[in-house]
Amino acid sequence: MQKAKAEGYRSRAAYKLMEMDKKDRLFAPGQLLVDLGAAPGSWSQVALARLGGKGRVVAVDLLPMEPLPGVNFIQGDFREQEVLDAVLLALGGRRPDLVISDLAPNISGIAVSDQARSIYLCELALEFSLQCLAPGGSLLVKVFQGAGFAEFLADMRKAFVKVASRKPEASRGRSSELYLLGKGFKAGFKADAASRG
């Protein structure tokens, strides 16, 4: 965290995203992207830098976030229609090219419960992407290996042409945290993910 602070990032999560971008070239000038679970804002910071002033970032979180110049931040739960409407309004009638989600539940210490809540957040990020993404768009989502992971991976593979898993070196070694990157969104695809609840 000290390195992140020294380099002007709000959390060390910034390094995970930079590492994945280096490998997968997530960002391109002119992109419109949505950052789900954005607070404290380090992923939005990286995205802004990579877009180089050409593109827009819409960030969403339940928690407050210090303003970032160039980021349109919406505080609230994107499962609620009012918040979703605010996100869609901020997108200005365009479909995002990229959705990035570093969503994670508040950890209770009860592994089964934490895993279920984590997978639920992944499904919400996928469901949001299915509703909003531009054809050919991408989704990068944090997921923890465990119960429900295989099913979620299968849902991702139905919705995207290519799905890759990434374990950034910046992740803690013993963590079961992974990132799934779906590229080439199949426009018009409607998943079972939403109906599974």
N, C-alpha and C positions, 0 to 999 in steps of 0.2 A: 504493500500500500504506500510505503514511503517513496518508492520509485515513481509510482503513479502520480502522487502529489507533486513531487519534484518536477515531473515532466508536464504538469498541468492537467492531468486526467483525474476524473472524479472517483474512479475505482480501478482496481487491477484488471477487471473484466475487459477493459479497453485492449489489453495485450492479446487476449484470446481472439477478439474480433480482427485485430490487425494481422495476426498470424493466419487466420482462416482466409482473410482477404488476399494475402500474399499468395496463397496456394490456389484459391478458387476465383480470384478476380470478381468479387461480389458486386463492386460498385463501378458505376460508369457515369460520366458527366451527363447531366440532364435527367437523371433518374428521379422518380418520385418514390419515396420509401416510407414505410410505417415501422416504427420501433415500439413493439409491445413490451410492457414491463420495463419502461425506459429509465426510471429513477435509479440511481442519482444522475444519470445522463452520460456516462462514459461511452456507451455505444453510439449515441447520437453525436457526441463529439467526434468520434472516429469517422462516422458516416459523413458529417459535414466537411471534414478535412478532405476525405476521399472524393467528394463531389466537386470540390474546388470552386464553390460558389455557383455551380451550374446544376441545379436540381433542388429538391425540397425534401425536408424531413418532417413527418408528422409523428409525434411521440405521445404515448398514452401510458398512464400508470395510476393505480389507486393512491399511491403516495405522492406528496408534493415534490416538485423538482425545481431547483433554482433555475431561473430563465437562462436559456442559451440563445444568443443572437442567431437568427436563421432557422430556429426550430419552433414549430407550431406545437406547443404542448397542451394536451387535454388531460385534466385530472379526473379520474373516475373509472368505473368498471365497464369495460367495453362489451360486457354481456348485456348491459342495460341499454335499451333502445335509444334512450336520450343521449347517452355517451356515444353509441355507435353512430347516431345521426350527426353528432358534432364532428366525429372523425370523417364521415363521408362529406360533410360540408367543407371541412378543411382540405380534403382531397380535390375539391373544386370540380367534381364531375369526371375526374380522371381516375383510372385504375392504377394502383401502385405497381411498380416494376419489381419491387422487392419488399418482403415482410421479414423483419428480424425479430426474434423473440427470445429474450433471456429470462422469461417468466419462471419463477420458482415459488413453491409454497413456503409459508413460514414453517420451519421444521419443528415438529412436536417431539421428535425423538422416538415416536412409534413408527417403526420402519414401514409396516404394511399400509398404514394410514398416509404417511408421507408420500410413499410411492404412488398410491391411488390418486392423491391430490395433484402430484406432479404430472401424471399421465393425463389427468383431466385438463390441466392447463395447456398441455401440448395439443390436445384435441380441440380446445377452444381456439388456439392459434391457427390450427389447420382449417377449422371451420370458418374463421374470419378470412383466411386466405382464399378459400373456395368461393366465398361471396364477393371478394373485392379484387383479387389479383388480375393483372393484365395477362392476356394469352402469352404463354412463353415465359412468364415471370418466375421468380424464385422465392423460396421460403427457407430461412435458416432458423432452426428451433432447438432450444436446449431440452434434452431429455435425459432421464436417469434409467440405466439398465435395471430391469427387474420385471415384476408382474405388469403385463399390459404393453411392454415394450415391443414385442414381436407383432402384436396386433396393430399398434400404432405405425410401425415401420411398413406393414402391409398396406395400411391406408395411404401412407405417403407415396408408396410405389404405384398405387392406382391413380393418384392425382398428378404425378409428375413423370416426365419422360425418364429422368435420371435421379437417383437418390444416393447420396454418399454419406458415410459417417465420418466425423472428424473428432479427434481428441487432442485439442491444443496442448502444447507443452506447458502453457501458462496455467492449465487446470491442475489442481492438486492431484498428485500421483494416485492416492488411494481412493479418490472420488469415483463414483460410478457414473459421473456426468459425461455426457457425450453431446455432440451437436449433429443433427441431421440436416443435410442440405438437399432440398428438392429443387431441381432445375427443369425448366421447360413445362410450365403449368399447362395441363390439358384443358383448354378453355371449354366451358360448358359442362365440365365434369361435376357431378353431384355425388358426394360420398355418403357411405353408410355411417361415417364417423359422427355426423351430426345426430343421427337417429339413435346411436348407441347410448348417448347420454353419458 
